[in-house]
Amino acid sequence: MSYTAGRNVPQSIGMEERSQYKMSKRVGFIGLGNMGRGMCRNLIRAGHSLTVFDTSAAAAEAFRGEAEIADSVEQVGKNSEVIFLSLPNSNIVEKVVAQLLEAGMEGKILMDTSTSYPLSTQKLAQQVKEAGGHMLDSPMLAGPEEAESGDLLAVVGGEEEIYEQVGDLLDAITHAKRYIGPSGNGHLMKLAVNYCSLSQAAMFAQVYPVMKRFGLDEKTVYDGLNNEIFDNWVFQFYSKRYVSHDYWCGFSLNNGIKDLSYMKRLFEECNVPGFVLDGALDLARVTLGDQTPENPLEFADMGRTMYRLFGFKE
């Protein structure tokens, strides 16, 4: 997959030079959680004027003095030329877009960086277009650390002309970006990436405890798998958790189940079983049984579940 270079990408690897920042834009940002918080800060650092909103007053207050804090979604819409969304799921995205449409989207650009359901995205993009605006689905690959450092990867769907207009904004929050076609394609690509990575995470969660039960300890299994076949980001990221038994990973179990469930809906649209998908989703849902409001679980907590199923104390 070839990306247009943004920040921190050396020319020596052959990517196109990043676009130069254009005039400062009036930007709105709705959703200041793990991902949104970092993206928002990088837009401010790039010199853009921001209006922000989050249902958590504390999340919004963290930007006091750096951005205008809005009292509502509608206020963000009225103050902004370009509006970013970073929200937990498509249901919330749909509600927020309805509020923005009520406030008026004429001449405005909406960018959904959430991991949303692609068919919902396509419908919303049509509604925004009918209201005189434009919508891009621009989900981000990588996690909260990369959101803070500006080292995300963006995969973008929508009108290519609009994508070109917001290149400077994407450059402020990513190190590389790629336009991959019409509305919904960005969210399709994000689901493809998450499906493959989360399924691998579930697979590695199972291999360590079953091998341990039959005499191979975690370190031996890790060393055996740590070669050119399996040495990728997913293997390293999740294996570190399963070997150390420290399961915090910065990606919630709820979000993992949501992403896998969106992928399952795509299979169901075609009446085709998701054989690998179902196993990963089953393990995630079994793990969910240990979650409480006071103790929200991480996606890597699947490892804890598997060790327990094999009789190990965790």
Protein Blocks (a to p, Z undefined) as FASTA:
>chain_A
ZZdddehiafklopacddddddddddddehjafklmmmmmmmmmnopacddddfblklmm
mmgojaccdfbfklmmmmpmbdcdddfblklmmmmmmmmmmnopghiacddfbdcdfklm
mmmmmmmmmnopacdddddeddfklmmnopaccddedjfklmmmmmmmmmmmmcbdcdeb
jehjlmmmmmmmmmmmmmmmmmmmmmmmmmmmnopafklmmmmmmcfklmcfklmmmmmm
mmnopabgoiafklmmmmmmmmmmmmmmnopacfklmmmmmmmmmmmmmpcfklccdfkl
mmmmmmmmnopaZZ
